[in-house]
Amino acid sequence: MATPLHAVLARMIRTDGPIGLDRYMALCLSHPAHGYYATRDPLGARGDFVTAPEISQMFGELVGAWAAALLAGFSGSRKPCLVELGPGRGTLMSDALRALRAAGPEFDLHLVETSPVLRALQAERLADAEPVFHDSIASLPEAPLLVVANEFFDALPARQFVRTPRGWCERRVGLSEDGTLAFGLDPEPDPQIAAEASEGAVLTVPSAALAAMRDLARRLARDGGALLAIDYGHDGSGFGDTLQAVRGHAFADPLARPGEADLTVHVDFAALARAAVVEGTGIHGPVPQRDFLLALGLEARAARLKARASAEQAAAIDAAVSRLTDPDPRGMGALFKVLGVSHPALTALPALPSSS
């Protein structure tokens, strides 16, 4: 059964021709009437996926402790802004605020969120912090920023190219004879792509993620502050098709039900770091999520929680620690990476090695 967005896409393709993957992802995730994030709360058992903040309060608390350590060192006449990009249900920030309030730094809270469903949940959960909402990074204040981006960059639209005998041809989404969506390629190669690879290789260009990183890095270099990016992906740039759709906690065909599945690509942390360096910022990491959380004291925090927990609660705490730090290449502890970006005067960030 076709989705409402499928009809919109079909009309668009019939009128204007096949569209790039970046345009397809943007419409699937953010169409104002039929987009995935515009129409639902995707998180939790009843949703399609679970993020680290939903697994345990410890994740957000440690991020809050990380932020508090940095905010305590901010100086100047302008009050710093704590910013979260794509805050989900507000779970991470709610947990982080407990640690921040205990530490006592002053800041204003700003949230960048496009989903009306999730924005309503955030406004309710974080009402005491009086958050200021933004539709995009562009409207954030000109002030020192401490930015948290957990599973934000992976959902930004990306372009893909396939190596053919003619060169690198962009992957497009078109219509098959029976009216279903199908992948195809531009007939002419893109002359700006010159990477060496074997025929059939797939190159993902995270166009929106790079643009967002450049914008954030310019602001950090100009106004001060730091960015903490936590996402699943790879340390170095390479080839491979990492586009994936998730629906009902299972992988799905990314073209089957547009607007009803989450679409993401693995984050290219090396590309993000290069984009930030060009804008004059310092780079810290990336490191595996496991190393980051353990360095921040995850095990000690778990022990304190278990000291006043029932046997069942203690087992749940142990299970959360295990899941967040799982060292298997497909586990959260290894697959997820943590990257810090900072004003060059911030030469050290908690739990992250300096790379520049």
C-alpha positions as a printed Julia matrix, in Angstrom:
356×3 Matrix{Float64}:
  0.0    0.0     0.0
  1.42   3.36   -1.03
  1.98   6.03    1.61
  0.68   9.61    1.27
  4.23  10.8     0.62
  4.65   8.24   -2.16
  1.92  10.02   -4.13
  3.68  13.36   -3.63
  7.01  11.91   -4.77
  5.47  10.18   -7.78
  3.9   13.42   -9.01
  7.16  15.27   -8.5
  9.21  12.68  -10.39
  6.74  12.47  -13.26
  6.87  16.26  -13.62
 10.54  17.04  -13.0
 12.37  13.73  -13.34
 14.26  11.59  -10.81
 15.48  13.29   -7.63
 18.77  13.0    -5.75
 19.06  10.94   -2.58
 19.5   14.14   -0.56
 16.18  15.49   -1.8
 14.51  12.14   -1.18
 15.81  11.94    2.4
 14.78  15.53    3.13
 11.23  14.92    1.94
 10.89  11.57    3.71
 12.07  12.96    7.03
 10.85  16.56    6.97
  7.9   16.97    4.6
  5.56  19.28    6.58
  2.48  17.07    6.13
  3.79  13.55    5.5
  7.4   13.55    6.75
  8.58  10.97    9.26
  9.52  13.43   12.01
  6.58  15.72   11.36
  3.99  13.06   12.12
  5.21  10.9    15.04
  7.29  10.23   18.1
  9.73   7.67   16.66
 11.43   6.7    19.93
 10.91   3.88   22.4
  9.29   0.47   22.31
  6.24   1.8    20.49
  8.37   3.69   17.99
 11.03   2.55   15.57
 14.33   2.87   17.43
 15.93   3.56   20.82
 18.74   6.04   21.44
 21.33   6.02   24.22
 19.5    8.56   26.43
 16.43   6.3    26.39
 18.53   3.32   27.52
 19.74   4.9    30.75
 19.67   8.19   32.65
 23.43   7.76   33.11
 24.12   8.75   29.51
 22.54  12.19   29.83
 23.95  12.71   33.31
 27.5   12.13   32.06
 26.95  14.46   29.12
 25.69  17.01   31.63
 28.81  16.59   33.75
 30.92  17.04   30.6
 29.06  20.24   29.75
 29.27  21.56   33.32
 33.06  21.19   33.35
 33.32  23.34   30.23
 30.69  25.91   31.14
 32.46  26.55   34.44
 35.47  27.81   32.48
 33.57  30.14   30.13
 34.23  33.83   30.75
 33.18  37.13   29.25
 30.19  39.42   29.29
 27.91  37.21   27.18
 26.05  34.4    28.91
 26.82  31.09   27.15
 24.14  29.07   25.41
 23.7   25.34   25.93
 22.35  24.0    22.63
 21.01  20.59   21.72
 20.49  19.65   18.08
 17.61  17.23   17.5
 16.72  16.71   21.2
 14.31  13.79   20.68
 11.9   13.62   23.6
 14.13  15.87   25.69
 15.39  12.88   27.67
 19.11  13.57   27.29
 18.75  17.22   28.24
 16.45  16.46   31.17
 19.07  14.11   32.6
 21.92  16.49   31.75
 20.23  19.37   33.55
 20.35  17.45   36.84
 24.13  17.37   36.65
 24.32  20.95   35.41
 22.13  22.32   38.19
 24.23  20.54   40.79
 27.36  22.15   39.33
 25.74  25.58   39.07
 27.01  27.2    35.82
 24.81  29.84   34.23
 23.55  29.39   30.68
 20.52  29.79   28.45
 19.02  26.66   26.9
 18.37  26.55   23.15
 16.92  23.61   21.23
 17.05  23.11   17.45
 14.04  21.0    16.51
 11.87  20.85   13.38
  9.37  18.18   14.47
  6.21  19.67   15.98
  5.48  16.37   17.73
  8.88  16.18   19.41
  9.0   19.91   20.11
  5.8   19.58   22.15
  7.33  16.74   24.2
 10.51  18.76   24.77
  8.58  21.87   25.8
  6.67  19.87   28.42
  9.64  17.93   29.8
 12.03  20.89   29.89
  9.56  23.63   30.85
 11.48  24.58   34.01
 14.56  25.39   31.91
 12.56  27.74   29.65
 14.13  26.56   26.39
 14.24  28.74   23.3
 13.31  26.77   20.17
 14.89  27.13   16.74
 14.01  25.68   13.36
 17.66  25.69   12.28
 21.21  26.4    13.39
 21.1   29.73   11.55
 18.98  31.46   14.2
 21.15  30.53   17.21
 22.41  33.59   19.13
 25.81  35.16   18.55
 27.22  34.01   21.89
 29.52  31.29   23.23
 27.88  27.97   22.39
 28.13  24.56   23.98
 26.45  22.27   21.47
 25.34  18.68   22.02
 24.44  16.63   18.94
 23.47  13.04   19.76
 22.38  11.08   16.67
 21.89  14.31   14.73
 24.33  14.18   11.81
 23.3   10.67   10.69
 19.78  11.86    9.76
 20.88  14.8     7.6
 20.36  14.37    3.83
 23.3   13.0     1.85
 24.17  12.5    -1.81
 25.45   9.22   -3.25
 27.54   8.46   -6.31
 28.31   5.12   -7.97
 31.53   4.43   -9.89
 30.71   3.42  -13.46
 32.89   2.99  -16.58
 31.93   6.6   -17.42
 32.92   7.98  -14.0
 31.03   8.83  -10.81
 27.3    9.04  -11.57
 24.88  10.37   -8.96
 22.29   7.99   -7.57
 18.74   9.16   -8.11
 15.28   8.03   -7.03
 12.84   7.53   -9.89
  9.8    5.47  -10.8
  9.71   1.96  -12.22
  7.15   0.93  -14.84
  4.72  -0.26  -12.16
  4.91   3.07  -10.31
  7.08   1.96   -7.41
 10.13   3.94   -6.4
 13.46   2.7    -7.73
 17.1    3.73   -7.69
 18.81   4.79  -10.9
 21.86   6.76  -12.0
 22.43  10.0   -13.84
 23.52   9.2   -17.39
 26.44  11.65  -17.2
 29.17  11.51  -14.53
 29.87  14.35  -12.15
 33.2   15.93  -13.21
 33.87  17.21   -9.67
 34.17  13.7    -8.2
 37.67  12.37   -8.84
 38.11   9.67   -6.18
 39.87   6.48   -7.24
 37.78   3.34   -6.73
 36.76   0.15   -8.49
 33.64  -0.05  -10.63
 30.48  -0.39   -8.55
 31.88   1.45   -5.51
 29.45   3.76   -3.7
 30.57   7.15   -2.44
 28.38   8.92    0.11
 28.77  12.69    0.3
 27.18  14.01    3.53
 26.31  17.36    1.99
 23.9   18.61    4.67
 26.06  17.34    7.54
 29.13  19.11    6.14
 27.19  22.34    5.7
 25.9   22.14    9.29
 29.39  21.43   10.63
 30.9   24.34    8.71
 28.23  26.69   10.11
 28.74  25.48   13.67
 32.53  25.58   13.4
 32.48  29.17   12.12
 30.39  30.18   15.11
 32.63  28.38   17.58
 35.77  29.92   16.07
 34.19  33.38   16.2
 32.21  33.35   19.46
 33.81  30.57   21.5
 32.57  27.26   22.8
 32.56  23.61   21.82
 30.53  20.92   20.06
 30.02  17.34   21.23
 28.9   15.05   18.4
 27.88  11.47   19.25
 26.75   9.24   16.4
 27.27   5.93   14.68
 29.76   5.89   11.85
 33.4    5.45   10.88
 36.65   7.2    11.79
 37.96   7.52    8.24
 36.42   8.3     4.88
 35.81   5.39    2.53
 33.39   3.73    0.15
 30.21   1.76    0.81
 26.45   2.12    0.84
 25.47   2.91    4.43
 21.99   4.24    3.68
 19.53   2.45    5.93
 15.87   2.59    6.86
 14.52   1.49   10.25
 10.86   0.78   10.94
  9.47  -1.08   13.94
 12.97  -1.71   15.34
 14.01  -3.58   12.17
 15.81  -2.68    8.98
 13.53  -1.92    6.04
 13.66  -1.09    2.34
 14.45   2.68    2.19
 12.14   3.09   -0.82
  9.23   0.91    0.31
  7.21   3.23    2.58
  8.5    6.81    2.27
  7.62   8.96    5.25
  7.03   5.98    7.54
 10.61   4.87    8.22
 13.68   6.58    9.62
 16.4    7.15    7.02
 20.05   7.59    7.99
 23.61   7.19    6.72
 26.69   6.36    8.75
 28.52   9.5     9.83
 31.89  10.2     8.2
 33.71  11.66   11.19
 36.89  12.32    9.21
 34.96  14.46    6.73
 33.24  16.35    9.54
 36.59  17.0    11.23
 38.12  18.29    7.99
 35.18  20.65    7.48
 35.58  22.01   11.02
 39.35  22.49   10.76
 38.93  24.61    7.63
 36.83  27.01    9.7
 39.58  27.4    12.31
 38.47  25.12   15.15
 40.3   22.51   17.17
 39.45  18.8    16.87
 39.25  16.29   19.73
 38.82  12.62   18.88
 36.89  10.87   17.57
 36.93   8.07   20.12
 34.57   5.1    20.58
 31.55   5.83   22.76
 32.77   3.13   25.16
 36.02   4.99   25.85
 34.25   8.33   26.25
 31.66   7.1    28.76
 34.15   5.1    30.8
 36.52   8.08   30.96
 33.66  10.23   32.26
 33.01   7.77   35.1
 30.16   5.59   33.86
 31.12   2.67   36.09
 31.34   4.86   39.19
 27.96   6.43   38.42
 26.45   2.98   37.94
 27.86   1.85   41.28
 26.28   4.83   43.06
 22.89   4.11   41.51
 23.13   0.4    42.36
 23.93   1.19   45.99
 20.32   2.27   46.56
 18.66   0.01   43.97
 16.71  -3.22   44.23
 18.19  -6.39   42.78
 16.02  -5.98   39.68
 17.01  -2.34   39.26
 20.69  -3.19   39.73
 20.46  -5.8    36.98
 18.88  -3.2    34.68
 21.71  -0.75   35.44
 24.31  -3.41   34.62
 22.49  -4.23   31.38
 22.47  -0.55   30.39
 26.19  -0.18   31.04
 26.85  -3.29   28.98
 24.73  -2.05   26.09
 26.18   1.46   26.04
 29.77   0.17   26.12
 29.45  -3.03   24.07
 32.88  -3.38   22.34
 31.58  -5.58   19.52
 32.09  -3.78   16.18
 28.3   -3.69   15.79
 27.69  -2.73   19.43
 27.0    0.79   20.66
 30.32   1.06   22.46
 32.33   0.63   19.26
 29.99   1.59   16.41
 29.17   4.94   18.01
 31.93   7.54   18.02
 32.38  10.82   19.89
 33.92  13.9    18.26
 34.69  17.22   19.91
 35.08  20.52   18.05
 36.16  23.66   19.87
 37.38  27.23   19.72
 41.18  26.97   19.35
 41.68  28.44   22.84
 39.96  25.34   24.29
 42.9   23.01   23.97
 41.42  20.28   26.16
 37.95  18.77   26.36
 36.97  16.25   29.06
 37.42  12.59   28.04
 38.53  13.49   24.5
 42.1   13.54   23.15
 43.18  16.58   21.15
 43.73  15.81   17.47
 44.95  19.23   16.38
